[in-house]
């Protein structure tokens, strides 16, 4: 059976700013920056999922990570301190079959019964909302809310938005 990842589908739809950016910096440079951004995001996700409520500075990777990843983690711990969630649980991979095609995806964390995806990016855009709403659709437990936690790689600040599940997305 064919298996499609939620993010794989979203990769086909780029925002206009992305195309403008690729034209401005060139395809090779855009690919280099994109690969580094993916690496940063994956590392930040791994560290957060390892101990989502306890600052994990004891991890060797934490001392040797890039400045961007360090800023994202700094932003995450600020969010934990300010938001004070009752529970943060790493998510498992979700799977379902839609019209004969297996669709899969893995949201980052559950925060007080809200499916939250963490983004190490400059902005929250419509693709992020489509992604987290699709994760909600894939989940067996239907919660009312979905969220995006954006961690800024430059400033070490965060942006946390929670919305009602939107089945149209």
N, C-alpha and C positions, 0 to 999 in steps of 0.2 A: 504494500500500500504506500502511496506517495505521502510524504510528510512535509508540511510547510510550516516554517516558523513565522510567528506574527511579525517579527522584525524584518524577515526576508521580504514579506509583502510590502511593508512600509518603505523599504529601500527603493522600490520602483517609483515612489512618489516623492519628489524633491520640491522643497519650497523654492520660490523664485530667487530668494536671496542666496541660496546655495549655488545655483547655476551662475549667478553674477559673480560670486566669490571665486568659483573655479576658473572662470574666464579671467578674472583679475590676477590671481596668483599663479595660474597655470596648472594643468592636470597633474604633473609630477609632484609639485609642491603641495597641492591639495590632497593628493594621496598620502604623502608623507605625514602631513598634519593630521589627517583623518585616522591613519593607523596609530599615531601617538595618542590621539584622543581616545580611541577604543581601548588601547592598552591602559591608559590612566583610569578610565571608567571601570574596566574589568578588575583592576587591582583594588580600587576603592570599594567596589561591590564585595570582593572577596574578604577584605579586611572588616568591613561592616558586618557581613553575614557571620563572620567568625565569632564575634561577640558584640551584638548590636546594642546592648545597653551598658557595656563596660568599656571605657576607653582602653584601647589595647596597645599602648605604647611599648609594651614588653615584646611585641612581635619584631623579629629582626628586620622584616621587610619595611616596617614603619620608619626605621632609622635611615634606610637606604633609598627611599622612594623619591620621586621627582618633586620639585617644588609645587607643581600643579596638583599632584595627588595629595601632598601634604596640606595644601590650602583647602581642598575638598573635604578632607577628614576634619580639619579645624572647623569648617562650616558645619559638618555633621554634628560634632560634639557641642557646638553652640546651639544647634537646633534641639538636641536632646535636653540640654540644660534649660532652655527657654520653654519648650513645648511640654516637657515632663510626661511623656507617654506612659500609660500604665503597662502596656505590653508592646514589645517589638519582636516579631518572630520572622526569621528568614522563610521565604516561600519555597515550595516545591514546584517542580515542572508540572504544568497543566497540559492536558491533552483532551481533545474531543474530535469527533468526526462530523464534518459539515459537507453535505452532498457528496459523500464518498471519499473525501479527502481528509486525512488526519492533520489537524491543526494543533500546533504546540507552541508554548511560550512559558517563560519563567519570570514572573514579577519578582521584584527584589525583596520587599518586606511587607508584613501585615502590621499595621500600627493601630491598636485599639479598634480592630474590626474594619479597617480601611485598607484596601489593596493600594500599596504605594510603590511607585517606581522611582528610583533615584537617577537623576540626570546630572552629569558633570558637564554642564554646557552654559552658554551665554544667555539662553532664553528658554522659556517654555513655549512650545509651539503646538499647533493642532495635531501633528503626528504623534506627539507624546500623549495627548488625550485619547487619540484613537487607540494607541497601543494599550494604555491602562484600561480603557473600556473593553477592549478585546480580551484582556486577561480576566476581567470580571465575567465576561460572557463564557469564557472557558472554564471558570471555576464551578465546582459543584455547590459551594455555599454562596448564595447570592446576597452580597452585602449591598447596602444602599449607597455607599460612598466609594469614590476612587480618589487617589491623590498623586501629586507629583512633588517630589522634594528635589529642588534644583540646588546643586552645590557649586559655587563659583570658584573656578580654578585660579583666578587672579586675586580677588579681594578676600577670599575666605569667608564670604557671607553666604546666606542661604535664602531661598524663597520656597515657601511651602503653601501649596494650594490644594484644597479639597473641594470636590464637586459631587453632585449627585450622579449616579450612573446614568449614562445617556445611551440608550440602545440604538439611536440613530448613528452613533459613531462606531 
